[in-house]
Amino acid sequence: MRLLQISSAKVFGGGERHFVDLCRGLQARGHSVFAALRPTNEWQSRLDFLPAENILHVSIRNSFGILSANKMAGFIRDNQIEIVHAHVARDYIPASIACVLTKNAKFVLTRHVLFPLKPFNRFALKNLSKAIAVSAGVETALQKVFPRPRIEVIPNGIDIENWSNADHGKLREEFRFLHSIPFDAPLVGTVGELIPLKGQRDFVLAANEIVKSFPDAHFVVVGKDNTIDKKFRRELKRLVKVFRLDERFLWLDWVDDTAELLAALDIFVSASHSESFGLAILEAMATGTAVVATQTEGARELLVEKELLVPIKDPVKLADMICSYLKDPEKRQGSVVKAQALASEKFSLVRMIDQTEALYQDVLQQ
């Protein structure tokens, strides 16, 4: 198959990791994979396995990008693209128009977030063949716009072996040594773009409670504030300073290999207020790192032990759950074993590629 994947995202996050993994997996299976990206994107280097001529730079500034649709249509015709797959909301309508202009290409989209689509998409995307939801929660949201037969749930997948087969002891020591964290200190961390929705403020508030029971605990926050003024990052660091926890907090913009970070943690925390899937949670599960999460759609889908889920925006209960886990290593290990088994069984990258490939084949037969 000849496939065009479209993403106008500027920065690299969970949705873009999915995009890269999907492109790599489909290419490895012998399909011709092309990508349409915004010219100013910061993550094209992660697609270095694609030939340069397979990448189109196109500026999609809003949902009604007629010029970008025309440019994509020309690229689709020139490369005899069979399926156009869009991954960001503002790309949906231009991608749909491009398929209409070329007449033969089929249009597929993936919805990575829970936020509802505008009702006009019901009419604007009439040529949609399939809408992929990354979780049951996203599926429910999509049903308000598209007919149920057009929606398919395909959960995100990761290369489970990349995390589960790593030398955790060695990675743990290397990370802690590099960042001057005592090998025997409890280490609790979170990963995600620095925005209020991801709950880092609640994480900091919970940390202030945790140190009352575990005074030697350390904390790591991985994530970048992509705003111009970095206001939220400054607010978080001020809060840490008020609590006099400066020396206990490590701030990292990004880590290319999350396996090393996750192996170093005793507990991974997802304090999000909304999570459509929770890719970082899944990576922690596969690594064998204990997880505590808020009751988001994504966490409820991933975690078997619902008692590990705490109310959203409740840092005290979040701290209580983390402390109970730190006090009971045996319970923690039991949870880890269950989580690793579930990650391997239901959320492997191979399974995701299988399901996506089957969906494409079904679409082409329609």
C-alpha positions in Angstrom: 0.0 0.0 0.0 1.0 3.6 -0.6 0.2 5.6 2.5 0.4 9.3 3.4 0.6 10.2 7.1 -0.2 13.8 8.0 0.7 15.8 11.1 1.0 19.5 11.5 2.3 19.2 15.1 5.3 21.5 15.8 6.7 19.8 18.9 7.2 16.1 19.7 4.8 14.5 22.2 2.8 11.3 22.7 0.8 11.7 19.4 3.9 12.3 17.4 5.6 9.2 19.0 2.6 7.2 17.8 3.0 8.8 14.3 6.7 7.9 14.1 6.2 4.3 15.4 3.3 3.8 12.9 5.4 5.0 10.0 8.3 2.9 10.9 6.2 -0.2 11.5 4.3 0.1 8.2 7.5 0.7 6.2 9.1 -2.3 7.8 6.2 -4.4 6.4 7.0 -3.3 2.9 4.5 -0.4 2.5 5.4 2.8 0.8 5.1 5.4 3.5 5.0 9.2 3.0 4.7 12.0 5.5 3.3 15.5 5.4 4.7 17.8 8.1 4.7 21.5 8.9 7.9 23.2 7.7 8.8 24.4 11.2 8.3 21.1 13.0 11.0 20.2 15.6 10.9 16.4 15.2 11.4 15.4 11.5 14.8 13.9 12.4 12.8 11.0 14.1 11.6 10.1 10.6 15.1 9.7 9.2 14.2 6.1 8.1 12.0 7.7 5.3 13.6 8.8 2.1 13.8 12.6 1.8 11.6 12.6 -1.3 8.8 10.9 0.8 8.4 13.9 3.0 6.2 16.9 2.1 6.4 20.2 3.9 3.0 21.9 4.0 1.8 24.7 6.2 -1.6 23.8 7.7 -2.5 26.8 9.8 -6.2 26.1 10.4 -9.0 23.7 9.5 -9.8 25.4 6.2 -6.4 25.3 4.6 -7.5 25.2 0.9 -4.0 26.0 -0.3 -2.4 23.3 1.8 -5.1 20.9 0.5 -4.2 21.7 -3.1 -0.5 21.1 -2.3 -1.3 17.8 -0.7 -3.5 16.7 -3.6 -0.7 17.3 -6.0 1.6 15.2 -3.8 -1.0 12.5 -3.5 -1.4 12.3 -7.3 2.3 12.4 -8.1 3.0 9.5 -5.6 -0.2 7.5 -6.3 -1.2 7.6 -2.7 -4.0 5.1 -1.8 -4.7 6.2 1.8 -4.4 9.6 3.5 -4.2 9.3 7.3 -4.5 12.6 9.3 -3.5 12.8 13.0 -4.2 16.4 14.2 -7.6 18.0 14.2 -6.7 21.0 12.1 -5.4 18.6 9.4 -8.7 16.7 9.1 -10.5 19.0 6.7 -7.5 19.9 4.4 -6.7 16.1 4.2 -10.4 15.4 3.4 -10.4 18.1 0.7 -7.2 16.7 -0.8 -8.8 13.3 -1.1 -11.8 14.8 -2.8 -9.6 16.6 -5.3 -7.7 13.4 -6.2 -10.9 11.3 -6.3 -9.2 8.0 -5.6 -7.4 8.3 -2.3 -9.3 7.1 0.8 -9.4 9.3 3.9 -8.7 8.0 7.5 -8.1 10.0 10.7 -6.9 9.2 14.2 -8.3 11.0 17.2 -5.7 11.1 20.0 -7.5 13.3 22.5 -10.8 13.4 24.3 -11.9 16.9 23.4 -15.0 16.8 21.3 -14.8 17.6 17.6 -16.9 20.5 16.3 -20.3 19.3 15.0 -19.7 20.7 11.6 -17.1 17.9 11.0 -20.1 15.6 10.6 -20.7 17.4 7.2 -17.2 18.6 6.4 -15.8 15.1 6.5 -18.4 13.2 4.6 -15.8 11.3 2.6 -14.3 9.8 5.8 -13.7 6.1 5.5 -12.7 5.4 9.1 -12.0 7.3 12.3 -9.6 5.6 14.6 -10.1 6.2 18.4 -7.1 5.4 20.6 -9.3 4.4 23.5 -12.9 3.6 24.4 -13.3 7.1 25.8 -12.3 8.7 22.5 -14.6 6.4 20.7 -17.5 7.7 22.8 -16.6 11.3 22.0 -16.4 10.5 18.2 -19.8 8.9 18.2 -21.3 12.4 18.7 -19.9 13.3 15.2 -19.6 10.1 13.2 -21.8 7.0 12.7 -20.7 4.1 14.8 -19.7 1.9 11.8 -17.1 4.4 10.7 -15.3 4.3 14.1 -12.6 1.8 15.0 -10.8 1.5 18.4 -7.1 0.8 17.9 -5.2 1.5 21.2 -1.7 2.9 21.1 1.0 0.4 21.1 4.7 0.4 22.1 7.7 -1.8 21.5 7.2 -3.7 24.7 10.6 -5.5 24.5 12.4 -2.2 24.4 11.3 -1.5 27.9 10.9 -5.0 29.4 14.2 -6.4 28.2 16.3 -3.5 29.4 18.9 -4.0 32.2 16.9 -2.1 34.8 19.5 -2.3 37.5 22.2 -0.8 35.3 19.9 1.9 33.9 18.7 2.8 37.4 22.2 3.3 38.6 23.3 5.3 35.5 20.4 7.7 35.8 20.8 8.3 39.5 24.5 8.6 39.3 24.2 11.1 36.4 21.8 13.3 38.3 23.3 12.9 41.8 20.3 11.1 43.2 21.1 8.6 46.1 20.7 5.0 45.0 18.6 4.2 48.1 16.3 7.3 48.0 12.7 6.9 47.0 12.3 8.5 43.5 8.9 9.5 42.2 8.5 11.0 38.7 6.1 12.3 36.1 6.3 12.9 32.4 4.3 15.2 30.2 4.2 18.6 28.5 4.2 21.3 31.2 0.6 22.5 31.1 -2.0 22.7 33.9 -4.0 19.9 32.3 -1.2 17.4 32.9 -1.4 18.0 36.7 2.2 18.9 37.5 0.9 21.4 40.1 -0.9 18.6 41.9 2.3 16.5 41.7 4.3 19.3 43.4 1.6 19.7 46.1 1.6 15.9 46.6 5.4 15.9 46.9 5.1 18.4 49.8 3.0 15.8 51.6 5.2 12.8 50.7 8.3 14.3 52.3 6.5 14.4 55.6 6.6 10.6 55.6 9.6 10.0 53.4 12.0 12.9 54.1 14.7 11.5 51.8 12.3 11.2 48.8 13.4 12.8 45.5 11.2 13.9 42.5 11.7 14.2 38.8 9.5 16.2 36.4 10.1 15.5 32.7 8.4 17.9 30.3 8.8 21.1 28.4 6.7 24.3 28.7 6.2 25.1 25.0 4.7 28.5 25.6 6.7 31.7 24.8 6.8 33.0 28.4 7.3 29.7 30.2 4.9 31.0 32.8 3.7 27.6 34.1 7.2 26.2 34.4 8.2 29.3 36.5 5.1 28.9 38.6 5.9 25.2 39.4 9.5 26.0 40.3 8.4 28.9 42.6 6.0 26.5 44.3 8.9 24.0 44.9 11.0 26.8 46.3 8.2 27.9 48.7 8.1 24.3 50.0 12.0 24.3 50.3 12.2 21.2 48.0 14.6 22.7 45.5 17.3 20.1 46.1 14.8 17.3 45.9 13.5 18.2 42.4 15.1 17.4 39.1 13.7 19.2 36.0 14.3 17.8 32.6 12.9 19.1 29.3 12.9 15.8 27.6 14.5 12.3 27.7 15.0 10.5 24.4 15.1 7.1 26.1 12.4 6.9 28.7 13.5 3.3 29.6 16.4 4.7 31.7 14.2 7.2 33.5 11.5 4.7 34.2 13.9 2.1 35.5 15.3 4.7 37.9 11.9 5.5 39.4 10.2 3.7 42.3 6.8 5.1 41.2 5.6 6.7 38.1 2.8 9.2 38.6 0.2 10.4 36.1 -1.6 13.4 37.7 -3.4 14.4 34.5 -6.8 16.0 34.6 -7.6 14.5 31.2 -5.9 11.6 29.4 -7.3 10.0 26.3 -4.8 7.0 26.5 -1.7 7.5 28.6 1.3 6.5 26.6 3.7 7.3 29.4 1.6 5.1 31.8 1.9 2.2 29.3 5.7 2.7 29.0 6.0 2.6 32.8 3.9 -0.6 32.9 6.1 -2.3 30.3 9.3 -1.2 32.1 8.1 -2.7 35.4 7.7 0.5 37.2 4.8 0.9 39.7 2.1 3.4 38.5 -0.2 5.7 40.5 -2.6 7.7 38.3 -5.7 9.9 38.4 -9.0 8.7 37.3 -8.8 9.7 33.6 -10.3 7.8 30.8 -6.8 6.6 29.6 -5.7 5.4 33.1 -8.9 3.5 33.7 -8.4 1.7 30.4 -4.8 0.8 31.1 -4.7 0.0 34.8 -6.3 -3.3 36.0 -6.1 -2.3 39.7 -8.6 0.5 39.9 -7.7 1.1 43.6 -4.5 2.7 42.3 -6.6 5.4 40.7 -7.1 8.6 42.7 -9.5 11.5 42.2 -8.5 14.2 39.7 -7.2 17.4 41.3 -6.7 15.9 44.7 -3.0 16.1 45.6 -3.6 14.9 49.2 -5.1 11.6 48.1 -2.4 11.4 45.4 0.2 11.7 48.1 -1.5 9.1 50.3 -1.5 6.5 47.5 2.1 7.1 46.6 3.1 6.8 50.3 1.1 3.6 50.7 3.0 2.2 47.7 6.4 3.3 49.0 5.7 1.6 52.3 4.8 -1.7 50.8 7.4 -3.0 48.2 5.7 -6.4 48.1 2.4 -4.9 47.0 4.2 -2.7 44.5 5.9 -5.7 42.9 2.7 -7.7 42.7 1.1 -4.8 40.8 4.1 -4.4 38.5 3.8 -8.1 37.4 0.1 -7.7 36.5 0.7 -4.5 34.6 3.6 -5.9 32.6 1.5 -8.9 31.5 -1.4 -6.6 30.5 0.9 -4.3 28.5 2.4 -7.2 26.6 -0.9 -8.9 25.9 -3.0 -5.9 24.8 -0.8 -2.9 24.0 2.1 -4.1 21.9 3.3 -2.1 18.9 2.9 -5.3 16.7 -0.8 -5.5 17.7 -1.3 -1.8 16.8 0.4 -2.1 13.4 -1.6 -5.3 12.7 -4.9 -3.6 13.4 -4.1 -0.5 11.5 -2.9 -2.5 8.5 -6.1 -4.5 8.6 -8.2 -1.3 8.7 -6.4 0.1 5.6 -7.0 -3.1 3.7 -10.7 -3.0 4.7 -11.0 0.6 3.6 -9.4 -0.1 0.2 -12.0 -2.9 -0.4 -14.9 -0.6 0.3 
